[in-house]
């Protein structure tokens, strides 16, 4: 099993989730626990992916699900820090615009 940690930072009305490690389908419970700490409704969420070295379809599903959740609450969703393999995966599936890449 790969190690993954997720911290959350608050910057006024913006909540930044910061995963560090590898995101695969087995890491979904860790990601879901981090999301459960977001207020309801949430105004703005950014996922800072700078510390993520690997991501499979589990990461894509997590990002899409979180984007939908934030959209339904009338919030703003973006991702930042994509690089390397996770960036290639997001581009391969054509979601860079949908995910609000910064």
C-alpha positions in Angstrom: 0.0 0.0 0.0 1.2 3.5 -0.9 1.4 6.3 1.6 -0.9 9.3 1.3 -1.5 12.2 3.6 -4.0 15.0 3.1 -3.9 18.2 5.0 -6.3 21.2 4.7 -5.5 24.9 4.8 -8.0 27.7 5.1 -7.3 31.0 3.4 -10.4 33.2 4.1 -13.2 31.6 2.1 -10.8 29.2 0.2 -10.2 25.7 1.5 -7.0 24.1 0.1 -6.7 20.3 0.2 -3.1 19.2 0.0 -2.5 15.5 -0.8 1.0 14.3 -0.6 2.0 10.9 -1.9 0.4 8.5 -4.4 -3.3 8.5 -5.2 -4.8 5.2 -6.2 -8.2 3.5 -5.8 -7.1 2.2 -2.3 -6.5 5.8 -1.1 -10.2 6.9 -1.6 -11.1 6.5 2.1 -8.3 8.9 3.1 -9.4 11.4 0.5 -13.1 11.1 1.5 -12.2 11.7 5.2 -10.4 14.9 4.2 -13.4 16.1 2.2 -15.7 15.3 5.1 -13.9 18.1 7.1 -15.0 20.7 4.5 -17.8 23.0 5.7 -21.3 22.5 4.1 -21.8 24.5 1.9 -18.3 25.2 0.9 -17.4 28.4 -1.0 -14.2 27.6 -2.8 -12.0 24.5 -2.9 -8.5 24.1 -4.4 -6.7 20.8 -4.5 -3.0 21.4 -4.5 -1.5 18.5 -6.4 2.2 19.5 -6.2 3.0 16.7 -3.7 1.3 14.0 -5.7 3.7 11.8 -7.6 1.3 9.2 -9.0 -2.4 9.1 -9.7 -4.6 6.4 -11.3 -8.3 6.4 -12.1 -9.2 6.5 -8.4 -7.7 10.0 -8.3 -9.6 11.1 -11.4 -12.8 9.9 -9.9 -12.1 11.7 -6.6 -11.4 15.0 -8.4 -14.5 14.7 -10.6 -16.7 13.8 -7.6 -15.3 16.7 -5.5 -15.8 19.1 -8.4 -19.4 18.0 -8.7 -20.0 18.3 -4.9 -18.5 21.9 -4.9 -20.6 22.8 -8.0 -23.8 21.6 -6.4 -23.1 23.8 -3.4 -22.6 26.8 -5.7 -18.9 26.9 -4.9 -15.7 27.3 -7.0 -13.3 24.4 -7.6 -9.8 24.5 -9.0 -6.7 22.3 -8.9 -3.1 23.5 -8.9 0.4 22.1 -8.9 -0.2 19.3 -11.4 3.0 17.9 -12.8 4.5 14.7 -14.1 2.4 11.6 -14.3 -0.7 13.0 -12.6 -0.7 15.9 -15.2 -0.4 13.4 -18.0 -3.4 11.4 -16.7 -5.6 14.5 -16.4 -4.6 15.5 -20.0 -5.1 12.0 -21.3 -8.7 11.9 -20.2 -9.2 15.5 -21.3 -10.2 17.0 -17.9 -7.8 19.8 -17.5 -10.4 22.5 -18.3 -13.2 20.8 -16.4 -11.1 20.5 -13.3 -10.3 24.3 -13.4 -6.5 23.8 -13.6 -4.5 26.8 -12.3 
